[in-house]
Amino acid sequence: MKAAIGIGLIGCGRAGRIHGRCFGGRISGARLVAAADPDGNAAQRAAHDFGADNWYTDFRRLINDRAVDAVVVVTPTNFHREIVVAAAAAGKHVLCEKPMALGVDECREMIEATNRARVKLQIGFMRRFDAGFCAAKQAIENGEIGEVVLVKSLSHGPSVPQRWMYDIAASNGPLAEVSSHDIDTLRWFSGSEITEVYALAGNYRCPEARSEFPDFYDNVVVSARLKNGSQGVIEGAVSVSYGYDARAEVLGTKGVLFVGGLAERPLTVCSASLQVQQPIVKSWRTLFSDAYEAEDASFIEAIREDRPPEVSGIDGLRAVEVVNAGNRSIREARPISLAATTEVDV
Ligand SMILES: NC(=O)c1ccc[n+]([C@@H]2O[C@H](COP(=O)([O-])OP(=O)(O)OC[C@H]3O[C@@H](n4cnc5c(N)ncnc54)[C@H](O)[C@@H]3O)[C@@H](O)[C@H]2O)c1
């Protein structure tokens, strides 16, 4: 095994630059060697900022770069399948951002391609590496709240959606882009699979999208039934303006636990204005910066130790399956059962 595993970054936008920063010097045993983005300025800037030798505007050239042993795929979701399948065929290990893809068939193809090439495939559910979420999982496994009865998970983001997200048919919408993490949290904390969902959605804060994209929603609530009998609730929102909000609550037969909070720092100021003030977390970039680093370190360990990654392609596929069932539930205004699709043969 090489002293430093060569990493190629594919997609140098918001999330790409987070992985670039990690692999540009924070992850032992790995080094960013190349960056690719059709926007040459973005690729060149990432290569420069994070110490990569090469940059490309075509991801295929990065995949064929002999210094690249593994790729991190951080492009818009609709490109994930093509890039992951090509990277696997070239013998490169893959860390692919969530949502894994738009459809379950694409996920299957990605899993099959990486299995065939005997390379690792990890999906970017970084909350599984966050200290608070990991402590919650440990408390659940230790039986501290008894049997899990209900998992509630919410993600509210401040950003106004990028235009491509308005078309639900093309993007799978906020359920995919935002709530994928919450779907994974329900599965992870309950230790079970989601078998039925009922979703309600509406557009409350994005009037600019209403006439051209009447299906677009900026707020979604999902009730879920799990295979082991437990229950789940997911709440997703974009364009919330007040900050970044990611919290979970788990109710058990003998207790309850809460993960996350709105405060950016453990600081509360009470002043003569008779106001209680706390600085709010502004972005997922800061809230989960340690989790991204731990996620990237774990990917490298999986390669070095030749063990399965901690978050698998099946985890990615399950989330996509629930996203699609949720969007169907919104369209058809009824609960959707996933029972028929829960057996995965890959
Ligand atoms: N884990 C998380 O919390 C998290 C957070 C944000 C985004 N994401 C995911 O990361 C992915 C990217 O999101 P983003 O917010 O960084 O988007 P972004 O629009 O900021 O960046 C995407 C970049 O990919 C580039 N790109 C487009 N097509 C490409 C191709 N064929 N090859 C290489 N590069 C290409 C674009 O030019 C752009 O620079 C999405 O799947 C998103 O859901 C995950």
The ligand as an ORCA input file, in Angstrom:
! r2SCAN-3c Opt
* xyz 0 1
  N     -23.224     15.565      3.014
  C     -23.783     16.752      3.008
  O     -24.185     17.254      4.045
  C     -23.900     17.535      1.730
  C     -23.985     18.923      1.795
  C     -24.111     19.624      0.590
  C     -24.169     18.946     -0.606
  N     -24.109     17.588     -0.609
  C     -24.213     16.829     -1.890
  O     -23.023     17.084     -2.646
  C     -23.345     17.146     -4.034
  C     -22.897     18.524     -4.565
  O     -23.609     19.541     -3.882
  P     -23.016     21.028     -3.735
  O     -23.892     21.714     -2.783
  O     -21.547     20.975     -3.484
  O     -23.296     21.564     -5.213
  P     -22.577     22.769     -5.953
  O     -23.498     23.173     -7.031
  O     -22.084     23.787     -4.983
  O     -21.262     22.089     -6.593
  C     -21.338     21.084     -7.557
  C     -20.099     21.202     -8.451
  O     -20.064     20.078     -9.320
  C     -19.638     20.540    -10.591
  N     -20.020     19.577    -11.616
  C     -21.171     19.515    -12.312
  N     -21.111     18.462    -13.173
  C     -19.903     17.881    -13.000
  C     -19.253     16.774    -13.620
  N     -19.857     16.043    -14.568
  N     -17.983     16.460    -13.215
  C     -17.389     17.183    -12.255
  N     -17.962     18.241    -11.636
  C     -19.206     18.585    -12.010
  C     -20.276     21.907    -10.729
  O     -19.623     22.692    -11.720
  C     -20.095     22.463     -9.317
  O     -18.859     23.150     -9.170
  C     -24.861     16.909     -4.142
  O     -25.096     15.536     -4.376
  C     -25.354     17.299     -2.757
  O     -26.545     16.668     -2.380
  C     -23.959     16.875      0.521
*
